[in-house]
């Protein structure tokens, strides 16, 4: 029992270390020589990698970050097959590692340690994929619908955890997975909302960035054009 507990804790730590690998920083650095932490939001995820180095850099970053979450589940299932809680918390560890990477620690002006990372959307989706592979196309399709209608990356990121929670709850109600797995979506949602606190403040004040290639962005640009024409 004690050994199983230690192995389970080890699986969660492996998830955290996997999540800490800053693929966005590495990919942008290799392509442009820039430090992604000094660009736009400063986050290391796919959205900021796209801003820093283009579409393909952002896509590759997103794929690798999704894999971090999925692999954390698969590793936990492999080394601790009987410890289901380890399967649940390993991808949570991956999200924490992605958002607060042990490889990206610096000191601020006050000398306090600061962890850099992303917002956690991609590894959160990856963790869901680790539990059930069909999570990927379903959440991707729903996320794309949210993104291209609202055009707000932060809302899309938070929606990932919401969709995972709903999908897992539906599967649990059908007896296809244990109800405890629904907690993964809940934990992921808490971590994503916490990481996106600055974005939520901008959302509430109406200042959050809206992507122009979306229904919301198109309508906003149209309203602004009409307002300009009246002047």
N, C-alpha and C positions, 0 to 999 in steps of 0.2 A: 504493500500500500504506500509506504513512504517513498520507495523507489519510483512508483508510478507517479506520485505527486511531483517528485523532482524532475522526472522526464517531461511531465506536463508543463511545468514552469519553464523548462528548457525550450520546449516547443514555442511557447509564447515569446520568449526572448529571441529565438531565431526569427519569429515573425517580425519583431521590432527591428532587428538588424537588417532583414530583407527590406522592410519598408523604408529604412534609413538611406538606402542606396539612392543618391540624388541623380537619377538618370537625366532629368531635365537640365541640370547644371552641366553634366558631362557632355550631353549632346550639343547644347548651345555653345559650350566652350570649344568643342572640336570643330564645329561648323563656322563659328564667327570669331572665336577668341574672346568673346565677351563673358562677363560674369552675370548670369541671369538674375542674381540677387540685387543687381544695381539697375534693373530694367523694369519699368512699369510697376506692377504690384510687388515685385521682388520675390514672388513665389516660384517654386521649382516645378510646378505641374505643367501639363500639356498646354493649357490656355496661354500661360505666360511664355512658354517655350515657342509657341506659334507667333506671339508678338515679337519675340526676340530674334527668331531665326527662320520664320516662315512655316507654311502649312506642314511640310513633311517632317520637320523637326518636332512640331507639336504633335503630329500623329504618332511618330515613333515614341516620343516621350509617354504619351497616353497609353500606348500598347504595353510598354515596359512597366509602367506603373500599375496597370491592370494585372499584369503577370505577377508582380510582387504580392498582391493580395491573394491571388489564386494559389501560388506556390506555397505561401505560408500555411494555407489550409491543408494542402496535399502533404506537406512535410509533417505537420502535426498528426494527420491521419496515419502516416507511415510509421513515425517513431513512437506514437502514443495511441494505438488503435482503440484502446479501451477507455481512454480519458476524453470523453466527449466535450467536457468543458474546455479542454485545451484546443480542440478543433474550433470552438466558438471564440476563444480569446486570442488565438494566434493571429487571425486577420484584424482583430481590434488592435493588436500590437503593431501590425503592419501599417495601419492607418496612423497610429501615434508616431511610428518611426518616420513615416512620410511627412507628417506635419511638423515634427520636432526631431530632426535627424541628428543622431549622435555624431555624424561625420561633418555636420555644418554648425559648429558651435563657435560663437564669437563673443566678444565683450563689448557692451555699449559704452557710451560716454561716462556713465556712472560706475563702470567697472563690473556691472552685473552680467552674468552669462546669458546669452540669448541663443535659442535654437531656431534655425531656419528650416524651411520646408514648403510644402504645398498646402492645399485645403483638404485633400483627402478623398475627393470624388472618385478618381480612377482606382486606387487600391480598395476603396469601399465596394465598388463594382466587382473588382477582382476577387474579393473575399466571397461575394455571393456566387461567383462563377465556380469557386472552389467547392462550394456546397452543391450547386446544381448548374450544370453547364448552360442550360437554356436561359439562365438569367441574363446572359450577355446580349443575345439579340432582342429579348423583350425589353430590358431596361434601356438598351441603346436606342431602340425605336421610340420608346416613350420619352427618353431624354431629348432626342432629336426633335420630337414634336414640341416639347416645352421650349427648347432653345430657339427654334426657328419661328415660334409664335411670339414668345415674350422677348427673346433676344438678350437675355441677361444671364451671363455665365454663372454667377453665384447662385441664382435661383435654380438653375439646371443642376448644379452640383448638389445642393441640398435635396433636390427632388430625387436624386439617385437613391439615397438612403430611404426616403419615403416609399419609392416603388419597390425596393427590396423588401421592406417590412410588409407591405401589402401582399406581394407575391408569396413570401414565405408563410404569411398567415393563411392565405388561400390554400397553399399546399398542405399546411399542417391540419387545416380543417378537413381536408380530403384524406388524411392519414398517410400522406406521402413523405412527411418529415416530422420530427418531433417538435412540439410547440416551443421548446426552449430555444430552438434555432431562430425563432422570430426575434429574440432578444438581440441577435447580431445586428439586425436592421435598426433597432432602437439605439443601441450603443453607437453605431455608425452615425446615426442622425445627430446624436448629442455632440459627437466629436466634430462633425462637419459644421454644425451651427456655431459651436464655440470658435472654430478656426475662422469662420466668416463673420465674426462680430463687426468688424469695420464695414464690411459690405452691407450688412443688415442695417447699420446706422445710415448709410448712404441711401439704401432702399427706402427707409422710412422718411428721409428728407427729400426724396425724389431726385437724388443726384447720382444714382448708380449708372454705370456705363451701359448703354444699349447698343447692341450690334446692329449695324445698318442692314445687314442681309437677313432680316427677319420681318415678320408682319408688324410687330411693334415698332421696329426701326423705320420701316417704310412709312407707316402712319405718322410717326413723329416727324420725319423729314418732310412729309407732305404738309403737316400743320405748320411747321416752321417756314416752309416756302410760301404758304398762303399768308402767314403773318408778315413776312418780309415784303410780299407784293402789295399789301395794304398800306405800307408806310410810304 
